[in-house]
Amino acid sequence: MTVTIDDVRAAAARIAGRVRRTPLLPARPARETIVDGAELSLKLECLQVIGSFKARGAMSKLTALDDDAVQRGLITASGGNHGLGVAYAGWSAHAPARIYLPHSTPRAKAEKLEAWGADVIMHGAVWDEANEEAMRVAKQDGLTYVHPFADPAIIAGQGTVALEVLEDLADVDVVVVAIGGGGLIAGTSLVIKALKPGATVIGVEPTGAPTLYESLKAGRLVELPNIATEAGTLAPRMSAQINLDLISAHVDDIVLIDDDDMRAAARCLWREYGVAAEMSGAAAVAALMVGAYKPPAGAKVCAIVCGTGTDGLPTG
């Protein structure tokens, strides 16, 4: 399996009008400086329908399926955001959607899924365990399984984010992207390197879930023995070969940040821009704030704010 720039363009045509074209927001003026010496813009996928870029991949997959596969019903496992994308796809097609979530998923995510009409089932401690059950049930009940990241149609859909970035900021020098399973950065990096090969693509993972960081270092897929981050949407124990291949070919580096870094970035986004980003959604901004990645002086940098939420914000 592979994905090309033509696949991403085809996905963009299929999902046009089914997802939002999200804004690219200049980070200045602001009281707090996220990164010194560079010109930062924020791609606000947190304003996407369902609050995450995942709507793009799910709609790309839906529009690539035949009617029988859709009407049999969609099934997946998710840390929350991909499940919302699949729930939205099912809702839009008047088809049933069943979403398996690990028990660590915030109740608010489950409630949002139910609001879109999805059947929500809690299973396992982490995404990988929920996913094993979803695949078993899909085979048993004849449902259409939708993988959150290891699917060419999903990756192509996520890559449409980068098409919009380049339309709005054609001279971008650096794109910073959070990594969960690797669908967003696989699609984004593919597009950036195809259309602006001189640009740099930086991935960001939690120190408690360095799935692709360890896989790139080892030169093969690595399954983490455990997960130690509260950013559940960035926490699969293992990615997939299609994602690793695309990331190996197109991503310049992966940096690590901790949970406190993501919380601090989420609070900055709320204070300065009125943007409610979840911890994972603020990960790209966090990498810049703490200097995990330092862009060249004068660089035009785009950080993708990939999901909405309040898990990084103070309570009370």
N, C-alpha and C positions, 0 to 999 in steps of 0.2 A: 504494500500500500504506500502511496505517496500523494502529495498535494502540490499543485502548481499554481502560479499566479492566475492562470486562466480559470482554474477551479474557484479561486476566491472571487474573481470577477463574475463568474456564473452565479455563485452564491449571493453576491450583492444584488444581482438582477432579480433573483427569485424572492429575496426577502424584502425588497423595496416596498415600502408602505406597510410592512408587517412589524417593523421595528423602528425605533426613533433614530434620527441622525443627531447624535449628542454633541454638545458644544465643546469647543476648545477654549479654555479660559486663561488669559494671561495671569500669571501669579502676582504681578505688580499692578497697582500699588498695594502694599500691605505693610503692617507694622512689623510683623515677624518675617525675617528672611529665611526661606527654606534652604536655599543654596546660594553661596557667594560666587560672584564673578561669572554667572551664566544667566541666560534669559530663559526662564522656566514658563511652560504652559501646562495646564492640567486638562487632560481628556476625561470629561466627566461621564463615564459609563455608569456611574451611580445614579444618573438621571435616565438611564435606559428603562424601557418598560420592564416591569418586575424588579427593577433596581439593580440590574447587573448585566454585564456583557453577555451572559449565558443565554439570553434571549436570542441572540444572533445565531449561535450554533444550533440551538434547538429548532428554530424556524428553518434554518438551512437544511437540517436533517428531515424535518417534517415535509418540506416541499420537494425533497428528493425521493420520498416514499410513494408507493402506489396506494390507491384508496383502500384496498383490502388490508394492507399492513397497518394503515392508520386506524381503521375502524375496528380491527381486532383489539386495539388498546395499546397504549404506550406504557412502558415500565422502565424504571431506572433506579439507581442509588445515588445519593448526593449528600454533600455536607450542608446543603440548603439551596445554593444559588442555581446549580444545574437543575435541581428538582423543580425550582420555580420556572425555569425556562421550559422544561418538558410539560409542566402543568399548564403554562400559558399556551404552548403549542396544542395540547389536547383540548383546552378550552376553545381555542380559535377554530379548531377543526370539528368541534362537537364530538370528540372521541374521549373515551375514558383514559385516565392517567393514574398510575399507581407508583408511589414514590417511597423507597426505603431509605430511612435515615438512621445513622448511628445514634445511640442513646445520648451522646455528648452534644447533639444538636440543640441550640436554644429553642425553647418552646415557641418563641415568636416566629421562627422560620416555619415550624410546622403549621402554625395558625395561618400564615400567609399562603402556604400551599393549599390548605383546606379552603381558603377563601377563593382560590382559583378553581375549586371543584375537584381537586385531586384526592385520591385515597392514600392516606399517609400511614406507614407502618414503621415502627421503631424496631431496629434489629442490630445487635452487635455493638461493640465498644468504639470501633473506628469505621471509616468509610469502606475499607477493604472487606470487612466482614458483612456489612450491609450489601455491598455489591455482589458478593458470592451468593447471597440469598436471593437477590433480585434476578440474577442470571439463572439460578435454579428454577425459580417460579416462572420466569419467562419461557423456559423450555417446557416446563410441565403444563402450563396453561395456554401455550401458543400465543403469547403476547409479543409485541415488538419491542425489543430491548434497545435502549438508546444510551450508548456509552458517553460519559461526560467529557472525555478528552481523546480517546484512542479511536477516532473515526474520521475519515477524510472529510465527510460533509460537515461535521462539527468543527474541525480545524479550519476549513474554508470559511465557515460562517464567522468564526472568531477573527479571522484575518481581515474581515471587512472593517474592523476598527482602524487598522493601519491605513486602509485606503482613504478613510475620512481624515486621518491625521495628515497624510500627505497632500490632500486637497486643500486643507486649511493652513498647513505649514510646510510648504514644498521644500524649504531649505533647512528642515530639521537636521540636527547633527547627532542627537542621542535620543533614544526611546527607552524608557525604563518601565519594566513590566513585572508584576507579581507572578509567581509560579505556584500553582497547585499541582494538578496532574500534568500540566504542560500544554493544554490546548490553546490557550490565549497566546502564549509566547511562541509556540510553534507557528501559528498562523500569522502573528504580527511580524515575527522575524523573517519569515518567508517573503512577505510583501515588501518589507523595508529593503531587504537585500536585493530583491528583484528590481525594484523601481528606484532605489537610491543606495547603491551598493557601498558608497563611502560612509554611510551613517553607521553609528554604533548602536547595538542592541544589548541592554543589560537586564539580566533576570534577577529577581529578588525572592529569596526563600527565608522562612523562619529558621533560626538556629535549632529549634526543636523538631524540624521536619525538612532536612536538607536532601530531599529525594533526588532531584536532578543534579544538584551539586555533587553528591557522592557518586551518582551514576556517570557523570562526565569524567570525574576524577579516575574512576575505575575503568572507563572505556566500555562499560556494559551496564545493563539494568541492574540496579541494586535495590533490594527490599530492606527497608529500615526495620530493625528489631522492635522499635517502639516509637511513639509520637509524643512529643513534649511541648505542645503549643496550644494556646486557646484559640488560635485562628484556624477553626475547623475546616474552612474552605480551602486552606493551603496545606492540607495534611493527609494525603494518601501515603501509604507506606511504600508504594512502588508505582512508577509511571508505566509507559508502554513503549515498544520498540519504535513505532512510527513517530512518536513524540521525541524520543531520544535522538533519532536520526535527523529530524528537522532541526532540533535545537543544536546538535553537534555541528551541523552544517552552517547555521546562520546566526547563532548567539555568540557574542564576543566574550561575555563573562557572566558568572552568577555570583552574587554577593549575599551574605547572610546578615540578618537582623534579628533582634529578640522581641519578645512580646511587648516589653515596655516601650521600645522604639516605635512600634506600630500604634500603641495607645497615644503616645505623645504626638505622633503625626495626625492621628484622627482628631485629637483635641485642637491642634493647630488649624486643620481644615475647617473645623466647626467655628472656631473663634474668628478666623480671618475671612472666610468665604461663605459661611452659613451652609457648608456642605457636611451632611451627616454620612461619613464613610465608616464602614465597619473596619475592624482591625486589618483584615486582608486587603480591603479596598484602599487602605492608606499605606500599604507596604512599600510601593514604589516611592512615595513621598518620604517615607521614613528612611529609606536608603540614602536619599539625598541629604536629609536633615542631619543625620549622624555621621555623614562622610564615609559610609560604607562604599559608595562610589562617588568620586570627585570628577566632574566633567571638566574638559579643557576650558581655559579662560575664554569668555565670550561665546561659548557654545550655545546653540539653541536646543533646549532640552524639553522633551515631552514626557511627563509622568502620567501613566494611565491610572486613574482612580476607578478601580474596576467594580466596586460594589458598595451599596448603601447599607447602613446599619448603625446601631448605637452601642455595640459591645466595647468600643474603645473610649466611650464618653463617660464622664463622671456620673454617678447615680445620685439621686436625691436633689 
